[in-house]
Amino acid sequence: MATRKLYKIVFHNAGKVYELYARQVASSEMWGFTTVSGLEFGTREGVLVDPTEERLREEFADTRTLHLPVHAIVRIEEVGRRGAAAIRDGSSGEKVVPLPMPPVKR
């Protein structure tokens, strides 16, 4: 049985470092870009929810393919299992925890 490949993609975006997991990585038809598709996020089962992963899931909810500029990519690794997706501060490298959204006033 063939195992499906899984990649960890680390790239710069708006002063932060994003870490995502995807099933497919390839050269883009657009010069200077790499395509990333089949984004993988953790399951929503259980009591604990990682707010960073939820934010990434919402940000990329309707994304079929990312076209990342090659100069923004830090590293692409083929990994054996998925870890937690993360957003890190671009200078310190510490994990960024997004603030909860304020309730909508009606």
MMTF fields as JSON, N, C-alpha, C and O atoms, coordinates in Angstrom:
{
  "mmtfVersion": "1.0.0",
  "mmtfProducer": "UNKNOWN",
  "numBonds": 423,
  "numAtoms": 424,
  "numGroups": 106,
  "numChains": 1,
  "numModels": 1,
  "chainsPerModel": [1],
  "groupsPerChain": [106],
  "chainIdList": ["A"],
  "bondAtomList": [4, 2, 8, 6, 12, 10, 16, 14, 20, 18, 24, 22, 28, 26, 32, 30, 36, 34, 40, 38, 44, 42, 48, 46, 52, 50, 56, 54, 60, 58, 64, 62, 68, 66, 72, 70, 76, 74, 80, 78, 84, 82, 88, 86, 92, 90, 96, 94, 100, 98, 104, 102, 108, 106, 112, 110, 116, 114, 120, 118, 124, 122, 128, 126, 132, 130, 136, 134, 140, 138, 144, 142, 148, 146, 152, 150, 156, 154, 160, 158, 164, 162, 168, 166, 172, 170, 176, 174, 180, 178, 184, 182, 188, 186, 192, 190, 196, 194, 200, 198, 204, 202, 208, 206, 212, 210, 216, 214, 220, 218, 224, 222, 228, 226, 232, 230, 236, 234, 240, 238, 244, 242, 248, 246, 252, 250, 256, 254, 260, 258, 264, 262, 268, 266, 272, 270, 276, 274, 280, 278, 284, 282, 288, 286, 292, 290, 296, 294, 300, 298, 304, 302, 308, 306, 312, 310, 316, 314, 320, 318, 324, 322, 328, 326, 332, 330, 336, 334, 340, 338, 344, 342, 348, 346, 352, 350, 356, 354, 360, 358, 364, 362, 368, 366, 372, 370, 376, 374, 380, 378, 384, 382, 388, 386, 392, 390, 396, 394, 400, 398, 404, 402, 408, 406, 412, 410, 416, 414, 420, 418],
  "bondOrderList": [1, 1, 1, 1, 1, 1, 1, 1, 1, 1, 1, 1, 1, 1, 1, 1, 1, 1, 1, 1, 1, 1, 1, 1, 1, 1, 1, 1, 1, 1, 1, 1, 1, 1, 1, 1, 1, 1, 1, 1, 1, 1, 1, 1, 1, 1, 1, 1, 1, 1, 1, 1, 1, 1, 1, 1, 1, 1, 1, 1, 1, 1, 1, 1, 1, 1, 1, 1, 1, 1, 1, 1, 1, 1, 1, 1, 1, 1, 1, 1, 1, 1, 1, 1, 1, 1, 1, 1, 1, 1, 1, 1, 1, 1, 1, 1, 1, 1, 1, 1, 1, 1, 1, 1, 1],
  "groupList": [{"groupName": "MET", "atomNameList": ["N", "CA", "C", "O"], "elementList": ["N", "C", "C", "O"], "formalChargeList": [0, 0, 0, 0], "bondAtomList": [1, 0, 2, 1, 3, 2], "bondOrderList": [1, 1, 2], "singleLetterCode": "M", "chemCompType": "L-PEPTIDE LINKING"}, {"groupName": "ALA", "atomNameList": ["N", "CA", "C", "O"], "elementList": ["N", "C", "C", "O"], "formalChargeList": [0, 0, 0, 0], "bondAtomList": [1, 0, 2, 1, 3, 2], "bondOrderList": [1, 1, 2], "singleLetterCode": "A", "chemCompType": "L-PEPTIDE LINKING"}, {"groupName": "THR", "atomNameList": ["N", "CA", "C", "O"], "elementList": ["N", "C", "C", "O"], "formalChargeList": [0, 0, 0, 0], "bondAtomList": [1, 0, 2, 1, 3, 2], "bondOrderList": [1, 1, 2], "singleLetterCode": "T", "chemCompType": "L-PEPTIDE LINKING"}, {"groupName": "ARG", "atomNameList": ["N", "CA", "C", "O"], "elementList": ["N", "C", "C", "O"], "formalChargeList": [0, 0, 0, 0], "bondAtomList": [1, 0, 2, 1, 3, 2], "bondOrderList": [1, 1, 2], "singleLetterCode": "R", "chemCompType": "L-PEPTIDE LINKING"}, {"groupName": "LYS", "atomNameList": ["N", "CA", "C", "O"], "elementList": ["N", "C", "C", "O"], "formalChargeList": [0, 0, 0, 0], "bondAtomList": [1, 0, 2, 1, 3, 2], "bondOrderList": [1, 1, 2], "singleLetterCode": "K", "chemCompType": "L-PEPTIDE LINKING"}, {"groupName": "LEU", "atomNameList": ["N", "CA", "C", "O"], "elementList": ["N", "C", "C", "O"], "formalChargeList": [0, 0, 0, 0], "bondAtomList": [1, 0, 2, 1, 3, 2], "bondOrderList": [1, 1, 2], "singleLetterCode": "L", "chemCompType": "L-PEPTIDE LINKING"}, {"groupName": "TYR", "atomNameList": ["N", "CA", "C", "O"], "elementList": ["N", "C", "C", "O"], "formalChargeList": [0, 0, 0, 0], "bondAtomList": [1, 0, 2, 1, 3, 2], "bondOrderList": [1, 1, 2], "singleLetterCode": "Y", "chemCompType": "L-PEPTIDE LINKING"}, {"groupName": "ILE", "atomNameList": ["N", "CA", "C", "O"], "elementList": ["N", "C", "C", "O"], "formalChargeList": [0, 0, 0, 0], "bondAtomList": [1, 0, 2, 1, 3, 2], "bondOrderList": [1, 1, 2], "singleLetterCode": "I", "chemCompType": "L-PEPTIDE LINKING"}, {"groupName": "VAL", "atomNameList": ["N", "CA", "C", "O"], "elementList": ["N", "C", "C", "O"], "formalChargeList": [0, 0, 0, 0], "bondAtomList": [1, 0, 2, 1, 3, 2], "bondOrderList": [1, 1, 2], "singleLetterCode": "V", "chemCompType": "L-PEPTIDE LINKING"}, {"groupName": "PHE", "atomNameList": ["N", "CA", "C", "O"], "elementList": ["N", "C", "C", "O"], "formalChargeList": [0, 0, 0, 0], "bondAtomList": [1, 0, 2, 1, 3, 2], "bondOrderList": [1, 1, 2], "singleLetterCode": "F", "chemCompType": "L-PEPTIDE LINKING"}, {"groupName": "HIS", "atomNameList": ["N", "CA", "C", "O"], "elementList": ["N", "C", "C", "O"], "formalChargeList": [0, 0, 0, 0], "bondAtomList": [1, 0, 2, 1, 3, 2], "bondOrderList": [1, 1, 2], "singleLetterCode": "H", "chemCompType": "L-PEPTIDE LINKING"}, {"groupName": "ASN", "atomNameList": ["N", "CA", "C", "O"], "elementList": ["N", "C", "C", "O"], "formalChargeList": [0, 0, 0, 0], "bondAtomList": [1, 0, 2, 1, 3, 2], "bondOrderList": [1, 1, 2], "singleLetterCode": "N", "chemCompType": "L-PEPTIDE LINKING"}, {"groupName": "GLY", "atomNameList": ["N", "CA", "C", "O"], "elementList": ["N", "C", "C", "O"], "formalChargeList": [0, 0, 0, 0], "bondAtomList": [1, 0, 2, 1, 3, 2], "bondOrderList": [1, 1, 2], "singleLetterCode": "G", "chemCompType": "PEPTIDE LINKING"}, {"groupName": "GLU", "atomNameList": ["N", "CA", "C", "O"], "elementList": ["N", "C", "C", "O"], "formalChargeList": [0, 0, 0, 0], "bondAtomList": [1, 0, 2, 1, 3, 2], "bondOrderList": [1, 1, 2], "singleLetterCode": "E", "chemCompType": "L-PEPTIDE LINKING"}, {"groupName": "GLN", "atomNameList": ["N", "CA", "C", "O"], "elementList": ["N", "C", "C", "O"], "formalChargeList": [0, 0, 0, 0], "bondAtomList": [1, 0, 2, 1, 3, 2], "bondOrderList": [1, 1, 2], "singleLetterCode": "Q", "chemCompType": "L-PEPTIDE LINKING"}, {"groupName": "SER", "atomNameList": ["N", "CA", "C", "O"], "elementList": ["N", "C", "C", "O"], "formalChargeList": [0, 0, 0, 0], "bondAtomList": [1, 0, 2, 1, 3, 2], "bondOrderList": [1, 1, 2], "singleLetterCode": "S", "chemCompType": "L-PEPTIDE LINKING"}, {"groupName": "TRP", "atomNameList": ["N", "CA", "C", "O"], "elementList": ["N", "C", "C", "O"], "formalChargeList": [0, 0, 0, 0], "bondAtomList": [1, 0, 2, 1, 3, 2], "bondOrderList": [1, 1, 2], "singleLetterCode": "W", "chemCompType": "L-PEPTIDE LINKING"}, {"groupName": "ASP", "atomNameList": ["N", "CA", "C", "O"], "elementList": ["N", "C", "C", "O"], "formalChargeList": [0, 0, 0, 0], "bondAtomList": [1, 0, 2, 1, 3, 2], "bondOrderList": [1, 1, 2], "singleLetterCode": "D", "chemCompType": "L-PEPTIDE LINKING"}, {"groupName": "PRO", "atomNameList": ["N", "CA", "C", "O"], "elementList": ["N", "C", "C", "O"], "formalChargeList": [0, 0, 0, 0], "bondAtomList": [1, 0, 2, 1, 3, 2], "bondOrderList": [1, 1, 2], "singleLetterCode": "P", "chemCompType": "L-PEPTIDE LINKING"}],
  "groupTypeList": [0, 1, 2, 3, 4, 5, 6, 4, 7, 8, 9, 10, 11, 1, 12, 4, 8, 6, 13, 5, 6, 1, 3, 14, 8, 1, 15, 15, 13, 0, 16, 12, 9, 2, 2, 8, 15, 12, 5, 13, 9, 12, 2, 3, 13, 12, 8, 5, 8, 17, 18, 2, 13, 13, 3, 5, 3, 13, 13, 9, 1, 17, 2, 3, 2, 5, 10, 5, 18, 8, 10, 1, 7, 8, 3, 7, 13, 13, 8, 12, 3, 3, 12, 1, 1, 1, 7, 3, 17, 12, 15, 15, 12, 13, 4, 8, 8, 18, 5, 18, 0, 18, 18, 8, 4, 3],
  "groupIdList": [1, 2, 3, 4, 5, 6, 7, 8, 9, 10, 11, 12, 13, 14, 15, 16, 17, 18, 19, 20, 21, 22, 23, 24, 25, 26, 27, 28, 29, 30, 31, 32, 33, 34, 35, 36, 37, 38, 39, 40, 41, 42, 43, 44, 45, 46, 47, 48, 49, 50, 51, 52, 53, 54, 55, 56, 57, 58, 59, 60, 61, 62, 63, 64, 65, 66, 67, 68, 69, 70, 71, 72, 73, 74, 75, 76, 77, 78, 79, 80, 81, 82, 83, 84, 85, 86, 87, 88, 89, 90, 91, 92, 93, 94, 95, 96, 97, 98, 99, 100, 101, 102, 103, 104, 105, 106],
  "secStructList": [7, 7, 7, 7, 7, 3, 3, 3, 3, 3, 3, 3, 3, 6, 6, 3, 3, 3, 3, 3, 3, 3, 3, 3, 3, 3, 3, 7, 1, 1, 6, 6, 3, 3, 3, 3, 3, 3, 3, 3, 7, 7, 7, 7, 7, 1, 1, 7, 7, 7, 2, 2, 2, 2, 2, 2, 2, 2, 2, 6, 6, 6, 7, 1, 3, 3, 3, 3, 3, 4, 4, 4, 3, 3, 3, 3, 3, 3, 3, 1, 1, 7, 7, 7, 7, 3, 3, 3, 3, 6, 6, 6, 7, 7, 5, 7, 7, 7, 7, 7, 7, 7, 7, 7, 7, 7],
  "xCoordList": [0.846, 0.0, 0.891, 1.749, 0.697, 1.497, 1.022, -0.177, 1.98, 1.619, 1.56, 2.334, 0.637, 0.505, 1.566, 1.783, 2.219, 3.257, 2.631, 1.531, 3.358, 2.919, 4.099, 5.217, 3.844, 4.897, 4.6, 3.453, 5.657, 5.57, 6.171, 7.324, 5.377, 5.811, 5.945, 4.993, 7.116, 7.381, 7.655, 8.544, 6.873, 7.041, 6.714, 6.007, 7.251, 7.006, 5.718, 5.453, 4.908, 3.685, 3.37, 3.105, 3.397, 3.037, 3.814, 3.225, 5.119, 5.96, 5.915, 6.53, 5.205, 5.095, 5.6, 5.726, 5.885, 6.313, 5.19, 4.81, 4.659, 3.563, 4.136, 5.076, 3.553, 3.898, 2.614, 1.712, 2.536, 1.355, 1.75, 2.914, 0.779, 0.982, 0.108, -1.049, 0.685, -0.041, 0.35, 1.399, -0.517, -0.286, 0.468, 1.104, 0.414, 1.06, 1.844, 1.353, 3.062, 3.917, 4.538, 5.041, 4.502, 5.052, 5.472, 5.102, 6.239, 6.589, 5.332, 4.541, 5.16, 3.985, 4.204, 5.338, 3.105, 3.18, 3.585, 4.066, 3.386, 3.805, 5.261, 5.608, 6.089, 7.508, 7.746, 7.183, 8.581, 8.947, 8.007, 8.124, 7.078, 6.128, 6.166, 6.546, 5.767, 5.604, 4.149, 3.596, 3.518, 2.124, 2.066, 2.845, 1.131, 0.892, -0.609, -1.414, -0.983, -2.41, -2.639, -1.698, -3.898, -4.254, -3.863, -3.284, -4.176, -3.815, -4.447, -5.599, -3.687, -4.139, -4.158, -3.196, -5.248, -5.377, -5.825, -6.355, -5.609, -6.0, -7.511, -8.262, -7.938, -9.37, -9.908, -9.161, -11.182, -11.83, -12.438, -13.281, -12.022, -12.558, -11.852, -10.701, -12.539, -11.935, -12.319, -13.007, -11.865, -12.218, -11.276, -11.712, -9.978, -9.004, -8.961, -8.948, -8.939, -8.846, -7.668, -7.578, -6.77, -5.62, -6.091, -6.475, -6.069, -6.581, -5.777, -6.333, -4.484, -3.668, -4.079, -4.227, -4.263, -4.671, -6.074, -6.347, -6.958, -8.306, -8.241, -8.976, -7.357, -7.219, -6.72, -7.21, -5.741, -5.232, -6.296, -6.414, -7.071, -8.146, -9.16, -9.631, -9.49, -10.426, -9.808, -10.473, -8.537, -7.878, -7.779, -7.923, -7.534, -7.351, -8.531, -8.375, -9.704, -10.878, -11.266, -11.564, -11.27, -11.714, -10.554, -10.754, -9.349, -8.168, -7.975, -7.866, -7.932, -7.644, -6.147, -5.565, -5.528, -4.096, -3.477, -4.007, -2.354, -1.573, -0.473, 0.141, -0.229, 0.906, 1.845, 1.632, 2.877, 3.805, 5.017, 5.597, 5.406, 6.626, 7.826, 7.909, 8.739, 9.861, 10.714, 11.305, 10.791, 11.601, 10.958, 11.638, 9.675, 8.998, 9.129, 8.894, 9.502, 9.581, 10.885, 11.967, 10.758, 11.924, 12.377, 13.562, 11.409, 11.761, 10.535, 9.406, 10.771, 9.742, 10.325, 11.377, 9.649, 10.118, 9.07, 7.874, 9.513, 8.605, 8.645, 9.715, 7.488, 7.422, 6.591, 5.823, 6.762, 6.033, 4.66, 3.758, 4.492, 3.178, 2.989, 3.944, 1.735, 1.368, 1.529, 1.156, 2.076, 2.14, 1.111, 0.244, 1.211, 0.281, 0.723, 1.898, -0.217, 0.06, 0.286, -0.303, 1.131, 1.467, 1.729, 2.016, 1.619, 2.045, 3.064, 2.78, 4.245, 5.306, 5.688, 5.545, 6.177, 6.667, 7.883, 8.742, 7.966, 9.044, 10.418, 11.406, 10.519, 11.836, 12.214, 13.356, 11.275, 11.61, 11.415, 12.059, 10.535, 10.262, 9.263, 8.949, 8.756, 7.791, 6.414, 6.036, 5.677, 4.348, 3.411, 3.38, 2.657, 1.689, 0.341, -0.148, -0.25, -1.587, -2.555, -2.494, -3.447, -4.37, -5.353, -5.802, -5.671, -6.659, -8.046, -8.335, -8.912, -10.284, -10.978, -10.729, -11.843, -12.614, -13.674, -14.335, -13.837, -14.875, -16.262, -16.443, -17.237, -18.587, -19.169, -18.873, -19.99, -20.626, -21.829, -22.699, -21.859, -22.995, -24.114, -23.894, -25.298, -26.464, -27.403, -28.449],
  "yCoordList": [-1.182, 0.0, 1.245, 1.395, 2.111, 3.322, 4.347, 4.582, 4.951, 5.986, 7.325, 7.587, 8.151, 9.477, 10.386, 10.388, 11.152, 12.063, 13.232, 13.681, 13.715, 14.864, 15.815, 15.394, 17.108, 18.107, 19.172, 19.572, 19.614, 20.764, 21.939, 21.89, 23.0, 24.167, 25.329, 25.665, 25.936, 27.085, 28.267, 28.209, 29.363, 30.524, 31.82, 31.821, 32.918, 34.252, 34.81, 34.671, 35.454, 36.103, 37.244, 37.009, 38.469, 39.66, 39.764, 40.032, 39.557, 39.702, 38.534, 38.581, 37.507, 36.32, 35.109, 35.158, 34.029, 32.786, 31.781, 31.449, 31.295, 30.324, 28.921, 28.712, 27.964, 26.56, 25.807, 25.713, 25.271, 24.547, 23.152, 22.891, 22.274, 20.919, 20.728, 21.148, 20.084, 19.891, 18.558, 17.989, 18.078, 16.806, 16.967, 16.018, 18.144, 18.32, 19.625, 20.677, 19.538, 20.701, 20.522, 19.447, 21.576, 21.478, 22.86, 23.879, 22.873, 24.135, 24.685, 23.937, 25.973, 26.611, 26.892, 26.967, 27.046, 27.467, 28.933, 29.391, 29.663, 31.059, 31.099, 30.5, 31.783, 31.837, 32.444, 33.489, 31.788, 32.318, 31.912, 32.426, 31.005, 30.576, 29.059, 28.32, 28.617, 27.194, 26.98, 27.767, 25.936, 25.654, 24.668, 23.717, 24.92, 24.071, 23.795, 24.727, 22.523, 22.183, 20.994, 20.325, 20.749, 19.669, 19.999, 19.164, 21.218, 21.63, 20.703, 20.293, 20.38, 19.471, 20.222, 20.902, 20.092, 20.661, 19.559, 18.537, 19.772, 18.775, 18.634, 19.476, 17.548, 17.323, 18.253, 18.726, 18.509, 19.389, 18.6, 19.118, 17.368, 16.53, 16.848, 17.284, 16.628, 16.824, 18.154, 18.968, 18.355, 19.55, 20.706, 21.852, 20.408, 21.464, 21.819, 20.95, 23.123, 23.618, 24.58, 25.494, 24.379, 25.261, 26.501, 26.389, 27.69, 28.89, 29.271, 29.831, 28.977, 29.288, 28.429, 28.927, 27.139, 26.247, 26.599, 26.508, 26.996, 27.419, 28.66, 28.775, 29.593, 30.803, 30.47, 31.02, 29.566, 29.156, 28.416, 28.607, 27.57, 26.843, 27.83, 27.64, 28.882, 29.891, 30.714, 31.004, 31.092, 31.916, 31.187, 31.805, 29.876, 29.111, 28.183, 27.198, 28.487, 27.617, 27.337, 26.192, 28.337, 28.167, 28.055, 28.174, 27.829, 27.782, 26.391, 25.411, 26.308, 25.033, 24.901, 23.835, 25.998, 25.99, 27.313, 28.382, 27.236, 28.425, 28.554, 27.561, 29.757, 30.033, 30.912, 32.118, 30.299, 31.01, 31.488, 30.717, 32.756, 33.225, 32.473, 32.279, 32.057, 31.25, 31.992, 31.357, 33.31, 34.056, 34.091, 34.423, 33.76, 33.751, 32.4, 32.302, 31.368, 30.022, 29.866, 30.141, 29.417, 29.162, 27.721, 27.451, 26.792, 25.374, 24.557, 24.905, 23.472, 22.48, 21.131, 20.736, 20.426, 19.129, 18.065, 18.311, 16.886, 15.748, 15.101, 14.723, 14.972, 14.468, 13.19, 12.881, 12.459, 11.209, 11.388, 10.588, 12.449, 12.7, 14.19, 14.965, 14.563, 15.972, 16.467, 15.779, 17.64, 18.322, 19.439, 19.5, 20.304, 21.43, 22.541, 22.904, 23.073, 24.238, 25.418, 25.472, 26.363, 27.454, 28.742, 28.746, 29.84, 31.15, 31.624, 31.642, 32.005, 32.455, 33.89, 34.344, 34.596, 35.944, 35.883, 35.017, 36.789, 36.757, 37.012, 36.508, 37.78, 38.089, 37.198, 36.748, 36.937, 36.139, 34.646, 33.843, 34.26, 32.846, 32.245, 31.058, 33.059, 32.551, 32.417, 33.197, 31.418, 31.151, 32.315, 32.807, 32.742, 33.835, 33.217, 32.349, 33.669, 33.201, 34.321, 35.404, 34.071, 35.123, 35.476, 34.614, 36.754, 37.199, 36.775, 36.749, 36.441, 36.076, 37.26, 38.412, 36.962, 38.007, 38.53, 37.748, 39.864, 40.406, 40.034, 39.878, 39.89, 39.535, 40.662, 41.839, 40.282, 41.246, 41.852, 41.138, 43.207, 43.901, 44.006, 44.342, 43.723, 43.799, 44.864, 45.084],
  "zCoordList": [0.0, 0.0, 0.0, 0.871, -0.945, -1.049, -0.025, 0.13, 0.671, 1.63, 0.901, -0.019, 1.328, 0.743, 1.336, 2.548, 0.493, 0.971, 1.715, 1.391, 2.721, 3.509, 3.634, 3.933, 3.402, 3.436, 4.49, 4.692, 5.15, 6.056, 5.3, 4.874, 5.137, 4.391, 5.367, 6.072, 5.409, 6.279, 5.365, 4.515, 5.543, 4.67, 5.418, 6.426, 4.892, 5.451, 4.862, 3.668, 5.735, 5.286, 6.242, 7.421, 5.75, 6.522, 7.831, 8.878, 7.784, 8.962, 9.927, 10.992, 9.569, 10.414, 9.628, 8.404, 10.347, 9.716, 9.881, 11.004, 8.775, 8.788, 8.611, 7.843, 9.335, 9.189, 8.863, 9.695, 7.647, 7.191, 6.723, 6.42, 6.67, 6.162, 4.926, 4.894, 3.909, 2.658, 2.032, 2.337, 1.152, 0.464, -0.849, -1.307, -1.466, -2.771, -2.818, -2.408, -3.323, -3.556, -4.93, -5.256, -5.735, -7.093, -7.58, -6.997, -8.641, -9.286, -9.943, -10.518, -9.856, -10.436, -11.914, -12.388, -12.63, -14.021, -14.11, -15.146, -13.018, -12.965, -12.505, -11.487, -13.232, -12.937, -11.553, -11.227, -10.738, -9.427, -8.306, -7.193, -8.57, -7.552, -7.376, -8.285, -6.195, -5.884, -5.5, -4.732, -6.017, -5.67, -4.512, -4.435, -3.625, -2.457, -2.422, -2.426, -2.388, -2.346, -1.427, -0.998, -1.136, -0.221, 1.201, 1.895, 1.65, 3.009, 4.043, 3.901, 5.078, 6.138, 7.462, 7.817, 8.176, 9.517, 10.453, 10.018, 11.75, 12.74, 12.825, 12.333, 13.461, 13.637, 14.706, 15.562, 14.657, 15.634, 16.782, 17.515, 16.94, 18.0, 19.31, 19.317, 20.4, 21.714, 22.321, 21.705, 23.529, 24.282, 23.958, 23.851, 23.8, 23.548, 22.071, 21.199, 21.815, 20.445, 20.402, 21.223, 19.451, 19.274, 18.51, 17.345, 19.146, 18.471, 17.233, 16.288, 17.225, 16.053, 14.871, 13.755, 15.117, 14.034, 13.541, 12.344, 14.442, 14.034, 13.158, 12.177, 13.515, 12.714, 11.318, 10.333, 11.229, 9.927, 9.127, 7.917, 9.804, 9.129, 8.531, 7.409, 9.287, 8.783, 7.655, 6.66, 7.808, 6.798, 5.45, 4.395, 5.492, 4.267, 3.975, 3.254, 4.525, 4.403, 2.953, 2.614, 2.105, 0.725, -0.262, -1.471, 0.246, -0.599, -1.185, -0.448, -2.492, -3.154, -3.409, -3.208, -3.854, -4.152, -3.729, -4.032, -3.028, -2.697, -3.74, -4.128, -4.183, -5.061, -4.243, -4.12, -3.69, -2.815, -3.611, -4.376, -3.437, -4.104, -3.521, -2.308, -4.372, -3.901, -2.876, -2.003, -2.958, -1.991, -0.601, 0.37, -0.48, 0.819, 1.527, 2.731, 0.783, 1.361, 2.124, 1.606, 3.373, 4.208, 4.016, 3.825, 4.068, 4.001, 3.616, 3.964, 2.898, 2.6, 2.993, 2.49, 3.884, 4.355, 4.066, 4.218, 3.652, 3.584, 4.962, 5.438, 5.605, 6.976, 7.041, 6.131, 8.132, 8.308, 8.914, 8.666, 9.719, 10.327, 10.511, 10.551, 10.622, 10.735, 12.156, 13.107, 12.301, 13.587, 13.59, 12.718, 14.557, 14.641, 13.7, 13.663, 12.948, 12.12, 13.056, 14.135, 12.655, 13.566, 12.81, 11.613, 13.555, 13.088, 14.112, 15.309, 13.651, 14.552, 14.225, 13.09, 15.238, 15.05, 14.135, 14.305, 13.17, 12.198, 12.783, 12.249, 13.866, 14.424, 15.602, 15.69, 16.506, 17.694, 17.491, 18.167, 16.568, 16.336, 17.304, 17.217, 18.231, 19.194, 18.559, 17.685, 19.013, 18.479, 18.8, 19.928, 17.805, 17.957, 18.279, 17.555, 19.366, 19.723, 19.361, 19.944, 18.405, 17.981, 19.093, 19.849, 19.169, 20.148, 19.706, 18.51, 20.66, 20.262, 19.624, 19.979, 18.688, 18.018, 18.983, 19.667, 19.039, 19.909, 19.384, 18.176, 20.275, 19.817, 18.965, 19.177, 18.013, 17.12, 17.839, 18.338, 17.881, 18.515, 17.513, 16.35, 17.96, 17.078, 17.557, 16.946]
}
